[in-house]
């Protein structure tokens, strides 16, 4: 008998892609796709079960199908279908609690994979240059999706203590991008003009959708010799990009604003439904975040196909041309940087330039 894999969040694009991919694994006999809403995409030969993981009924699903591997992808910053921030938090936190409770009572479960996020580290002015998996955040996230994933990981650690016989793998993904990306940051980068925080040019990391599906497959299988697919791992592409470089490559101008004005603009954008410009996203676009991927390579044995720059290039191609040619945006940024007040501000803030010609540090 092959493995029986249960995947939550099957109605999301990422969940649907993984459901279709895991069916090709010769070790897998059946795939149970679970979500509270019917997916708008094909799931191949998977058995779709319409179930809300916030309800105790998820325990019956595990028992009826003798599930041995659970891949929990229904942890997201955006909801599927109707529902606002409250529904998202309930699914992320209450749904995870219910799922873990069901897994704890299911003797057949032997492996658990959790989709988490580098948001657990937060974004603060005194952050280290690079976060490792054991680096504590300078300040715990106080709200939004970042707080959700902190709580989710706390419940997962408790489950791991209660069920030491289950291999638990937590994947902390950097910002996921690609042609089908569906996240608040992707929405922000799709705006015709990008509001930015005056005086800041944050470092950002990205991971490609294809790499996300690939690493989920590795985490859900038995480990190869010399690797270990249990524990907590940062997942990101090589290198970093500055926000100013992102705007150039998109051909979208930036609109630098003082921090209070950025907060006001964010509230306005949320009100009209253009993007979820949350306080945590504003902090990311102020201070940035970079994580180490040494454990991903050396312990998990995963090597991404796409670097951060290549991931962003794929996303940029899917967006089509921006308002201005990238060359024009670059020249405008260079002219602003050459002005006396900009140079003085840059020296005070420690910003030496944001052009594509400047080397960007690696986060390997």
C-alpha angles and dihedrals in degrees: 000000000000126000124288110220124194117200122192123204093039092154091065119088092242092048092049092050092051092047090054092045098048091054088069092060107107090214092061120087101175138009122207111200114200133190139139091238131046112259121245092216137062120273098193113222095339120127107243116212117188102217136141110231088209088071128074089240089088088076090062091052091055092047098044093052098036090232115198100176125046121191108190109202098151093100108106145143091231132054127231114237119342124356136084137228093307092058091047093052093047092052093045098045109018091036092052091048092053093046093049091048089053092047091050091057095043110088091191093066111101104157133039126187120190126196106219134159142235084241085093088080093056122206120269137156094248096048119134117258090249129019121218123198090263098046110114115223117253089229126011115239109264099204150346127047092330091062090046093058091046089056092043092054090048091056091046091054089052091051091050090055092050095045106035088163091069119084106228122197121185115193115199104200124201117222106317114224138167141115092302099036114150111186139111091257091052088051090051093050089050093061114111090233122027116223109217136181110259113248096016132098106178126205113239135191128203137193123203122241090236091055090049091057091045096051092046087056091052092048093051095052132073109276120259120237111287094020135088123205099190123087133048122310136182110226119201141129122258119279134005138258129214116232089242089057090051092053091050094051091048093048089233122135120230127230108211111209135176111259096257089052092049089054090051092048089049091054090049092050091049091050093055091042097241096127140340096251093180127178090254090054090049089053090050090050089050104044103012125206135241126185134195117246098190093112091048090059104033102036106023092035095224122142114185118232092215130052121216090262093047091048091052091047090056090050092047092052090053090053096057124217119338128224091277135027110264090241091058092049090050093051091049092051091048091051091050091048090052093056114105096240091049093050092049092048091048092053092050092048095041094245112144099177144313104217125128089245092069115091116244121218120251120239096201 
